[in-house]
């Protein structure tokens, strides 16, 4: 990500304007993960998940899994990857072979 610091600032401003906007938390989590801050990223992925009532964004589970992986919490990472796969299947995005 070329201007990750700018993306972080932009998503933080978006959250300041609308705390309950799940996509802003999701993308701030992605940016924090790219910035090698998995604990901060995890906080935003968890917030995005709590706001994503209809489970519109299965990528949140993937983001959480990546955070757990980077934190060395492998059993939790595996569970979140499983949740990501299940959520993608439920949305009809892919079917396992």
C-alpha positions as CSV (number, residue, x, y, z in Angstrom):
1,X,0.0,0.0,0.0
2,X,1.7,3.2,-1.2
3,X,0.3,5.7,1.2
4,X,-0.7,3.5,4.1
5,X,-0.2,6.4,6.6
6,X,-2.7,8.5,4.6
7,X,-5.2,5.6,4.4
8,X,-5.0,5.2,8.2
9,X,-5.6,8.9,8.7
10,X,-8.5,8.9,6.3
11,X,-10.2,5.8,7.9
12,X,-9.7,7.3,11.3
13,X,-11.5,10.5,10.2
14,X,-14.3,8.4,8.7
15,X,-14.7,6.6,12.0
16,X,-14.7,9.9,13.9
17,X,-17.6,11.0,11.6
18,X,-19.5,7.7,11.8
19,X,-18.4,5.3,14.5
20,X,-20.9,2.6,13.4
21,X,-19.6,2.4,9.8
22,X,-18.3,-1.2,9.5
23,X,-16.4,-0.7,6.2
24,X,-14.3,2.1,7.8
25,X,-13.3,-0.2,10.6
26,X,-12.6,-3.1,8.2
27,X,-10.3,-1.0,6.0
28,X,-8.6,0.6,9.0
29,X,-7.9,-3.0,10.2
30,X,-6.4,-3.8,6.8
31,X,-4.3,-0.7,6.9
32,X,-3.1,-1.4,10.4
33,X,-2.2,-5.0,9.4
34,X,-0.2,-3.6,6.5
35,X,1.5,-1.3,9.0
36,X,2.6,-4.4,11.1
37,X,0.2,-3.6,13.9
38,X,-1.9,-6.8,14.3
39,X,-3.2,-5.9,17.8
40,X,-4.6,-2.6,16.5
41,X,-5.9,-4.3,13.4
42,X,-7.6,-7.0,15.4
43,X,-9.5,-4.4,17.4
44,X,-10.9,-2.8,14.2
45,X,-11.7,-6.2,12.6
46,X,-13.6,-7.1,15.7
47,X,-15.5,-3.8,15.7
48,X,-16.3,-4.2,12.0
49,X,-17.6,-7.7,12.7
50,X,-19.8,-6.5,15.5
51,X,-21.3,-3.9,13.2
52,X,-21.7,-6.2,10.2
53,X,-25.0,-7.6,11.3
54,X,-25.9,-9.2,8.0
55,X,-22.4,-10.6,7.5
56,X,-22.0,-8.7,4.2
57,X,-18.2,-8.8,4.4
58,X,-16.7,-12.3,4.9
59,X,-13.2,-10.7,4.5
60,X,-13.5,-9.6,8.1
61,X,-12.9,-13.2,9.2
62,X,-9.9,-13.4,7.0
63,X,-8.5,-10.2,8.5
64,X,-9.0,-11.6,12.0
65,X,-7.3,-14.8,10.9
66,X,-4.3,-12.9,9.6
67,X,-4.0,-11.0,12.9
68,X,-4.1,-14.1,14.9
69,X,-1.5,-15.7,12.7
70,X,0.8,-12.7,13.0
71,X,0.4,-12.8,16.8
72,X,1.3,-16.5,16.9
73,X,-2.2,-17.5,18.0
74,X,-2.5,-20.3,15.5
75,X,-5.6,-22.2,16.8
76,X,-7.6,-19.0,16.7
77,X,-6.2,-18.2,13.2
78,X,-7.4,-21.6,12.0
79,X,-10.9,-21.0,13.4
80,X,-11.2,-17.6,11.7
81,X,-10.0,-19.0,8.4
82,X,-12.7,-21.6,8.7
83,X,-15.2,-18.9,9.5
84,X,-14.1,-17.0,6.4
85,X,-14.5,-20.1,4.2
86,X,-18.0,-20.8,5.6
87,X,-19.1,-17.1,5.2
88,X,-17.8,-17.1,1.5
89,X,-19.7,-20.4,0.9
90,X,-22.9,-18.9,2.4
91,X,-22.6,-15.9,0.1
92,X,-22.2,-18.3,-2.9
93,X,-18.8,-17.0,-3.7
94,X,-17.2,-20.4,-4.0
95,X,-17.8,-24.0,-3.4
96,X,-15.2,-26.4,-2.1
97,X,-14.1,-29.1,-4.5
